[in-house]
Amino acid sequence: MAGTYCTDYLTDGHVPDWFVQSWPKGKALAGKLVTARLWDRVDDGWLFLSWDEYQRTRQQVEKDKAAAAKRKAAWAARQSKGP
């Protein structure tokens, strides 16, 4: 669930405290992830370690979206010229 949250909201692997606390035994589960060296504790929540090794970062997603918008605009311009 935390990975999906981070991907959907482009948090670069940051999981806020309120999100962890919303799960039953959330802090205990987060502690186990820290012990397993998958997460680290930060001031305002938790952080996936090595996030950018396995997931796209906010910067990468925004760059890809901008490139896709540019491609779509170019395609639309070509289509509007007609045959």
ROVOTOR-673960 format. One record per atom (N, C-alpha, C): residue number from 1; z, y, x; atom name. Coordinates in Angstrom, 2 decimals, padded with zeros to 5 digits, always signed. Layout:
# residues N
<site guza="NUM" z="Z" y="Y" x="X" tinu="CA"/>
...
//
This chain:
# residues 83
<site guza="1" z="+000.00" y="-001.19" x="+000.83" tinu="N"/>
<site guza="1" z="+000.00" y="+000.00" x="+000.00" tinu="CA"/>
<site guza="1" z="+000.00" y="+001.25" x="+000.87" tinu="C"/>
<site guza="2" z="+000.76" y="+001.24" x="+001.94" tinu="N"/>
<site guza="2" z="+000.85" y="+002.41" x="+002.80" tinu="CA"/>
<site guza="2" z="-000.48" y="+002.68" x="+003.49" tinu="C"/>
<site guza="3" z="-001.16" y="+001.64" x="+003.90" tinu="N"/>
<site guza="3" z="-002.47" y="+001.82" x="+004.54" tinu="CA"/>
<site guza="3" z="-003.47" y="+002.42" x="+003.57" tinu="C"/>
<site guza="4" z="-003.46" y="+001.99" x="+002.34" tinu="N"/>
<site guza="4" z="-004.35" y="+002.54" x="+001.33" tinu="CA"/>
<site guza="4" z="-004.02" y="+004.00" x="+001.07" tinu="C"/>
<site guza="5" z="-002.72" y="+004.32" x="+000.99" tinu="N"/>
<site guza="5" z="-002.31" y="+005.71" x="+000.80" tinu="CA"/>
<site guza="5" z="-002.85" y="+006.58" x="+001.94" tinu="C"/>
<site guza="6" z="-002.66" y="+006.12" x="+003.17" tinu="N"/>
<site guza="6" z="-003.10" y="+006.89" x="+004.34" tinu="CA"/>
<site guza="6" z="-004.62" y="+007.07" x="+004.36" tinu="C"/>
<site guza="7" z="-005.34" y="+006.04" x="+003.98" tinu="N"/>
<site guza="7" z="-006.80" y="+006.13" x="+003.93" tinu="CA"/>
<site guza="7" z="-007.26" y="+007.06" x="+002.82" tinu="C"/>
<site guza="8" z="-006.68" y="+006.94" x="+001.64" tinu="N"/>
<site guza="8" z="-007.08" y="+007.76" x="+000.50" tinu="CA"/>
<site guza="8" z="-006.80" y="+009.24" x="+000.71" tinu="C"/>
<site guza="9" z="-005.67" y="+009.55" x="+001.33" tinu="N"/>
<site guza="9" z="-005.26" y="+010.95" x="+001.49" tinu="CA"/>
<site guza="9" z="-005.48" y="+011.48" x="+002.89" tinu="C"/>
<site guza="10" z="-006.17" y="+010.71" x="+003.72" tinu="N"/>
<site guza="10" z="-006.54" y="+011.12" x="+005.08" tinu="CA"/>
<site guza="10" z="-005.35" y="+011.65" x="+005.87" tinu="C"/>
<site guza="11" z="-004.30" y="+010.85" x="+005.95" tinu="N"/>
<site guza="11" z="-003.08" y="+011.28" x="+006.63" tinu="CA"/>
<site guza="11" z="-003.04" y="+010.87" x="+008.10" tinu="C"/>
<site guza="12" z="-004.09" y="+010.22" x="+008.58" tinu="N"/>
<site guza="12" z="-004.13" y="+009.72" x="+009.97" tinu="CA"/>
<site guza="12" z="-002.94" y="+008.82" x="+010.29" tinu="C"/>
<site guza="13" z="-002.54" y="+008.02" x="+009.31" tinu="N"/>
<site guza="13" z="-001.50" y="+007.03" x="+009.53" tinu="CA"/>
<site guza="13" z="-000.09" y="+007.51" x="+009.24" tinu="C"/>
<site guza="14" z="+000.06" y="+008.73" x="+008.76" tinu="N"/>
<site guza="14" z="+001.39" y="+009.24" x="+008.42" tinu="CA"/>
<site guza="14" z="+001.76" y="+008.79" x="+007.00" tinu="C"/>
<site guza="15" z="+002.94" y="+008.20" x="+006.88" tinu="N"/>
<site guza="15" z="+003.46" y="+007.74" x="+005.59" tinu="CA"/>
<site guza="15" z="+004.71" y="+008.58" x="+005.29" tinu="C"/>
<site guza="16" z="+004.68" y="+009.42" x="+004.26" tinu="N"/>
<site guza="16" z="+005.83" y="+010.28" x="+004.00" tinu="CA"/>
<site guza="16" z="+007.06" y="+009.51" x="+003.52" tinu="C"/>
<site guza="17" z="+008.22" y="+010.11" x="+003.78" tinu="N"/>
<site guza="17" z="+009.48" y="+009.50" x="+003.35" tinu="CA"/>
<site guza="17" z="+009.49" y="+009.15" x="+001.87" tinu="C"/>
<site guza="18" z="+009.06" y="+010.09" x="+001.02" tinu="N"/>
<site guza="18" z="+009.13" y="+009.86" x="-000.43" tinu="CA"/>
<site guza="18" z="+008.33" y="+008.61" x="-000.82" tinu="C"/>
<site guza="19" z="+007.23" y="+008.35" x="-000.11" tinu="N"/>
<site guza="19" z="+006.40" y="+007.20" x="-000.44" tinu="CA"/>
<site guza="19" z="+007.14" y="+005.90" x="-000.11" tinu="C"/>
<site guza="20" z="+007.75" y="+005.86" x="+001.07" tinu="N"/>
<site guza="20" z="+008.50" y="+004.66" x="+001.47" tinu="CA"/>
<site guza="20" z="+009.69" y="+004.46" x="+000.55" tinu="C"/>
<site guza="21" z="+010.38" y="+005.54" x="+000.19" tinu="N"/>
<site guza="21" z="+011.56" y="+005.44" x="-000.66" tinu="CA"/>
<site guza="21" z="+011.22" y="+005.03" x="-002.09" tinu="C"/>
<site guza="22" z="+009.96" y="+005.13" x="-002.47" tinu="N"/>
<site guza="22" z="+009.56" y="+004.75" x="-003.82" tinu="CA"/>
<site guza="22" z="+009.45" y="+003.22" x="-003.99" tinu="C"/>
<site guza="23" z="+009.45" y="+002.48" x="-002.90" tinu="N"/>
<site guza="23" z="+009.38" y="+001.02" x="-002.97" tinu="CA"/>
<site guza="23" z="+010.78" y="+000.43" x="-003.05" tinu="C"/>
<site guza="24" z="+010.92" y="-000.69" x="-003.72" tinu="N"/>
<site guza="24" z="+012.20" y="-001.40" x="-003.64" tinu="CA"/>
<site guza="24" z="+012.46" y="-001.81" x="-002.18" tinu="C"/>
<site guza="25" z="+013.63" y="-001.47" x="-001.68" tinu="N"/>
<site guza="25" z="+014.01" y="-001.77" x="-000.29" tinu="CA"/>
<site guza="25" z="+013.03" y="-001.17" x="+000.72" tinu="C"/>
<site guza="26" z="+012.46" y="-000.04" x="+000.37" tinu="N"/>
<site guza="26" z="+011.43" y="+000.58" x="+001.20" tinu="CA"/>
<site guza="26" z="+011.86" y="+000.90" x="+002.61" tinu="C"/>
<site guza="27" z="+013.04" y="+001.50" x="+002.76" tinu="N"/>
<site guza="27" z="+013.50" y="+001.84" x="+004.11" tinu="CA"/>
<site guza="27" z="+013.74" y="+000.59" x="+004.96" tinu="C"/>
<site guza="28" z="+014.25" y="-000.46" x="+004.35" tinu="N"/>
<site guza="28" z="+014.47" y="-001.71" x="+005.08" tinu="CA"/>
<site guza="28" z="+013.14" y="-002.31" x="+005.53" tinu="C"/>
<site guza="29" z="+012.15" y="-002.27" x="+004.63" tinu="N"/>
<site guza="29" z="+010.83" y="-002.79" x="+004.98" tinu="CA"/>
<site guza="29" z="+010.19" y="-001.96" x="+006.08" tinu="C"/>
<site guza="30" z="+010.33" y="-000.64" x="+005.99" tinu="N"/>
<site guza="30" z="+009.80" y="+000.25" x="+007.03" tinu="CA"/>
<site guza="30" z="+010.48" y="-000.05" x="+008.37" tinu="C"/>
<site guza="31" z="+011.77" y="-000.29" x="+008.32" tinu="N"/>
<site guza="31" z="+012.49" y="-000.64" x="+009.54" tinu="CA"/>
<site guza="31" z="+011.96" y="-001.90" x="+010.19" tinu="C"/>
<site guza="32" z="+011.58" y="-002.86" x="+009.38" tinu="N"/>
<site guza="32" z="+011.00" y="-004.10" x="+009.91" tinu="CA"/>
<site guza="32" z="+009.65" y="-003.83" x="+010.58" tinu="C"/>
<site guza="33" z="+008.88" y="-002.90" x="+010.01" tinu="N"/>
<site guza="33" z="+007.60" y="-002.54" x="+010.62" tinu="CA"/>
<site guza="33" z="+007.81" y="-001.81" x="+011.95" tinu="C"/>
<site guza="34" z="+008.87" y="-001.03" x="+012.04" tinu="N"/>
<site guza="34" z="+009.21" y="-000.38" x="+013.31" tinu="CA"/>
<site guza="34" z="+009.60" y="-001.44" x="+014.34" tinu="C"/>
<site guza="35" z="+010.43" y="-002.38" x="+013.93" tinu="N"/>
<site guza="35" z="+010.87" y="-003.45" x="+014.83" tinu="CA"/>
<site guza="35" z="+009.67" y="-004.26" x="+015.32" tinu="C"/>
<site guza="36" z="+008.70" y="-004.46" x="+014.45" tinu="N"/>
<site guza="36" z="+007.49" y="-005.21" x="+014.81" tinu="CA"/>
<site guza="36" z="+006.50" y="-004.36" x="+015.61" tinu="C"/>
<site guza="37" z="+006.87" y="-003.11" x="+015.85" tinu="N"/>
<site guza="37" z="+006.04" y="-002.17" x="+016.60" tinu="CA"/>
<site guza="37" z="+004.70" y="-001.87" x="+015.94" tinu="C"/>
<site guza="38" z="+004.72" y="-001.86" x="+014.60" tinu="N"/>
<site guza="38" z="+003.54" y="-001.48" x="+013.84" tinu="CA"/>
<site guza="38" z="+003.66" y="-000.03" x="+013.36" tinu="C"/>
<site guza="39" z="+004.89" y="+000.43" x="+013.15" tinu="N"/>
<site guza="39" z="+005.18" y="+001.80" x="+012.72" tinu="CA"/>
<site guza="39" z="+006.15" y="+002.43" x="+013.68" tinu="C"/>
<site guza="40" z="+006.22" y="+003.76" x="+013.60" tinu="N"/>
<site guza="40" z="+007.22" y="+004.52" x="+014.33" tinu="CA"/>
<site guza="40" z="+007.84" y="+005.51" x="+013.35" tinu="C"/>
<site guza="41" z="+009.10" y="+005.85" x="+013.57" tinu="N"/>
<site guza="41" z="+009.79" y="+006.82" x="+012.72" tinu="CA"/>
<site guza="41" z="+009.48" y="+008.22" x="+013.25" tinu="C"/>
<site guza="42" z="+009.11" y="+009.12" x="+012.36" tinu="N"/>
<site guza="42" z="+008.88" y="+010.53" x="+012.70" tinu="CA"/>
<site guza="42" z="+009.76" y="+011.37" x="+011.78" tinu="C"/>
<site guza="43" z="+009.86" y="+012.68" x="+012.06" tinu="N"/>
<site guza="43" z="+010.78" y="+013.56" x="+011.34" tinu="CA"/>
<site guza="43" z="+010.66" y="+013.46" x="+009.82" tinu="C"/>
<site guza="44" z="+009.45" y="+013.46" x="+009.31" tinu="N"/>
<site guza="44" z="+009.25" y="+013.52" x="+007.86" tinu="CA"/>
<site guza="44" z="+008.68" y="+012.25" x="+007.26" tinu="C"/>
<site guza="45" z="+008.86" y="+011.13" x="+007.97" tinu="N"/>
<site guza="45" z="+008.36" y="+009.88" x="+007.43" tinu="CA"/>
<site guza="45" z="+008.17" y="+008.83" x="+008.51" tinu="C"/>
<site guza="46" z="+007.03" y="+008.18" x="+008.43" tinu="N"/>
<site guza="46" z="+006.72" y="+007.05" x="+009.30" tinu="CA"/>
<site guza="46" z="+005.28" y="+007.21" x="+009.77" tinu="C"/>
<site guza="47" z="+004.94" y="+006.53" x="+010.85" tinu="N"/>
<site guza="47" z="+003.60" y="+006.65" x="+011.40" tinu="CA"/>
<site guza="47" z="+003.09" y="+005.29" x="+011.84" tinu="C"/>
<site guza="48" z="+001.90" y="+004.93" x="+011.35" tinu="N"/>
<site guza="48" z="+001.24" y="+003.72" x="+011.84" tinu="CA"/>
<site guza="48" z="+000.92" y="+003.94" x="+013.31" tinu="C"/>
<site guza="49" z="+001.27" y="+002.97" x="+014.14" tinu="N"/>
<site guza="49" z="+000.89" y="+003.05" x="+015.55" tinu="CA"/>
<site guza="49" z="-000.56" y="+002.58" x="+015.69" tinu="C"/>
<site guza="50" z="-001.29" y="+003.19" x="+016.55" tinu="N"/>
<site guza="50" z="-002.69" y="+002.83" x="+016.83" tinu="CA"/>
<site guza="50" z="-003.59" y="+002.98" x="+015.61" tinu="C"/>
<site guza="51" z="-003.27" y="+003.91" x="+014.72" tinu="N"/>
<site guza="51" z="-004.06" y="+004.11" x="+013.51" tinu="CA"/>
<site guza="51" z="-005.54" y="+004.27" x="+013.82" tinu="C"/>
<site guza="52" z="-005.84" y="+005.15" x="+014.78" tinu="N"/>
<site guza="52" z="-007.24" y="+005.48" x="+015.05" tinu="CA"/>
<site guza="52" z="-008.00" y="+004.37" x="+015.78" tinu="C"/>
<site guza="53" z="-007.31" y="+003.32" x="+016.19" tinu="N"/>
<site guza="53" z="-008.00" y="+002.17" x="+016.76" tinu="CA"/>
<site guza="53" z="-008.61" y="+001.28" x="+015.68" tinu="C"/>
<site guza="54" z="-008.04" y="+001.34" x="+014.47" tinu="N"/>
<site guza="54" z="-008.46" y="+000.43" x="+013.41" tinu="CA"/>
<site guza="54" z="-009.00" y="+001.13" x="+012.16" tinu="C"/>
<site guza="55" z="-008.69" y="+002.42" x="+012.02" tinu="N"/>
<site guza="55" z="-009.12" y="+003.17" x="+010.85" tinu="CA"/>
<site guza="55" z="-009.78" y="+004.48" x="+011.30" tinu="C"/>
<site guza="56" z="-010.59" y="+005.02" x="+010.42" tinu="N"/>
<site guza="56" z="-011.21" y="+006.31" x="+010.72" tinu="CA"/>
<site guza="56" z="-010.17" y="+007.42" x="+010.55" tinu="C"/>
<site guza="57" z="-010.24" y="+008.44" x="+011.40" tinu="N"/>
<site guza="57" z="-009.35" y="+009.57" x="+011.29" tinu="CA"/>
<site guza="57" z="-009.89" y="+010.57" x="+010.28" tinu="C"/>
<site guza="58" z="-009.04" y="+011.53" x="+009.90" tinu="N"/>
<site guza="58" z="-009.46" y="+012.59" x="+008.98" tinu="CA"/>
<site guza="58" z="-010.70" y="+013.29" x="+009.55" tinu="C"/>
<site guza="59" z="-010.68" y="+013.58" x="+010.83" tinu="N"/>
<site guza="59" z="-011.79" y="+014.28" x="+011.47" tinu="CA"/>
<site guza="59" z="-013.09" y="+013.46" x="+011.36" tinu="C"/>
<site guza="60" z="-013.01" y="+012.16" x="+011.60" tinu="N"/>
<site guza="60" z="-014.19" y="+011.31" x="+011.49" tinu="CA"/>
<site guza="60" z="-014.71" y="+011.26" x="+010.06" tinu="C"/>
<site guza="61" z="-013.82" y="+011.14" x="+009.09" tinu="N"/>
<site guza="61" z="-014.22" y="+011.08" x="+007.68" tinu="CA"/>
<site guza="61" z="-014.89" y="+012.38" x="+007.27" tinu="C"/>
<site guza="62" z="-014.29" y="+013.51" x="+007.65" tinu="N"/>
<site guza="62" z="-014.87" y="+014.81" x="+007.28" tinu="CA"/>
<site guza="62" z="-016.22" y="+015.03" x="+007.95" tinu="C"/>
<site guza="63" z="-016.36" y="+014.59" x="+009.19" tinu="N"/>
<site guza="63" z="-017.65" y="+014.69" x="+009.89" tinu="CA"/>
<site guza="63" z="-018.71" y="+013.85" x="+009.18" tinu="C"/>
<site guza="64" z="-018.34" y="+012.62" x="+008.81" tinu="N"/>
<site guza="64" z="-019.28" y="+011.74" x="+008.10" tinu="CA"/>
<site guza="64" z="-019.68" y="+012.31" x="+006.74" tinu="C"/>
<site guza="65" z="-018.72" y="+012.90" x="+006.03" tinu="N"/>
<site guza="65" z="-019.02" y="+013.51" x="+004.73" tinu="CA"/>
<site guza="65" z="-019.98" y="+014.69" x="+004.88" tinu="C"/>
<site guza="66" z="-019.76" y="+015.51" x="+005.91" tinu="N"/>
<site guza="66" z="-020.63" y="+016.65" x="+006.14" tinu="CA"/>
<site guza="66" z="-022.05" y="+016.19" x="+006.48" tinu="C"/>
<site guza="67" z="-022.16" y="+015.17" x="+007.30" tinu="N"/>
<site guza="67" z="-023.47" y="+014.63" x="+007.65" tinu="CA"/>
<site guza="67" z="-024.18" y="+014.05" x="+006.41" tinu="C"/>
<site guza="68" z="-023.43" y="+013.35" x="+005.57" tinu="N"/>
<site guza="68" z="-024.01" y="+012.79" x="+004.35" tinu="CA"/>
<site guza="68" z="-024.47" y="+013.90" x="+003.41" tinu="C"/>
<site guza="69" z="-023.69" y="+014.97" x="+003.28" tinu="N"/>
<site guza="69" z="-024.08" y="+016.10" x="+002.43" tinu="CA"/>
<site guza="69" z="-025.36" y="+016.74" x="+002.95" tinu="C"/>
<site guza="70" z="-025.47" y="+016.84" x="+004.26" tinu="N"/>
<site guza="70" z="-026.67" y="+017.43" x="+004.87" tinu="CA"/>
<site guza="70" z="-027.90" y="+016.55" x="+004.59" tinu="C"/>
<site guza="71" z="-027.73" y="+015.23" x="+004.74" tinu="N"/>
<site guza="71" z="-028.83" y="+014.30" x="+004.45" tinu="CA"/>
<site guza="71" z="-029.26" y="+014.39" x="+002.99" tinu="C"/>
<site guza="72" z="-028.27" y="+014.45" x="+002.10" tinu="N"/>
<site guza="72" z="-028.58" y="+014.53" x="+000.66" tinu="CA"/>
<site guza="72" z="-029.28" y="+015.83" x="+000.32" tinu="C"/>
<site guza="73" z="-028.86" y="+016.91" x="+000.92" tinu="N"/>
<site guza="73" z="-029.50" y="+018.21" x="+000.66" tinu="CA"/>
<site guza="73" z="-030.94" y="+018.20" x="+001.17" tinu="C"/>
<site guza="74" z="-031.17" y="+017.60" x="+002.33" tinu="N"/>
<site guza="74" z="-032.53" y="+017.51" x="+002.87" tinu="CA"/>
<site guza="74" z="-033.40" y="+016.64" x="+001.97" tinu="C"/>
<site guza="75" z="-032.84" y="+015.54" x="+001.48" tinu="N"/>
<site guza="75" z="-033.60" y="+014.66" x="+000.57" tinu="CA"/>
<site guza="75" z="-033.94" y="+015.41" x="-000.71" tinu="C"/>
<site guza="76" z="-032.98" y="+016.12" x="-001.27" tinu="N"/>
<site guza="76" z="-033.20" y="+016.86" x="-002.51" tinu="CA"/>
<site guza="76" z="-034.28" y="+017.94" x="-002.30" tinu="C"/>
<site guza="77" z="-034.25" y="+018.58" x="-001.15" tinu="N"/>
<site guza="77" z="-035.26" y="+019.61" x="-000.87" tinu="CA"/>
<site guza="77" z="-036.65" y="+018.99" x="-000.79" tinu="C"/>
<site guza="78" z="-036.75" y="+017.83" x="-000.17" tinu="N"/>
<site guza="78" z="-038.04" y="+017.15" x="-000.10" tinu="CA"/>
<site guza="78" z="-038.54" y="+016.73" x="-001.49" tinu="C"/>
<site guza="79" z="-037.61" y="+016.28" x="-002.34" tinu="N"/>
<site guza="79" z="-037.98" y="+015.84" x="-003.67" tinu="CA"/>
<site guza="79" z="-038.44" y="+017.00" x="-004.55" tinu="C"/>
<site guza="80" z="-037.85" y="+018.16" x="-004.34" tinu="N"/>
<site guza="80" z="-038.20" y="+019.31" x="-005.19" tinu="CA"/>
<site guza="80" z="-039.58" y="+019.87" x="-004.87" tinu="C"/>
<site guza="81" z="-040.11" y="+019.56" x="-003.69" tinu="N"/>
<site guza="81" z="-041.45" y="+020.04" x="-003.31" tinu="CA"/>
<site guza="81" z="-042.54" y="+019.30" x="-004.05" tinu="C"/>
<site guza="82" z="-042.22" y="+018.10" x="-004.47" tinu="N"/>
<site guza="82" z="-043.19" y="+017.31" x="-005.24" tinu="CA"/>
<site guza="82" z="-044.30" y="+016.76" x="-004.38" tinu="C"/>
<site guza="83" z="-045.21" y="+015.98" x="-005.03" tinu="N"/>
<site guza="83" z="-046.30" y="+015.33" x="-004.27" tinu="CA"/>
<site guza="83" z="-047.40" y="+016.29" x="-003.89" tinu="C"/>
//
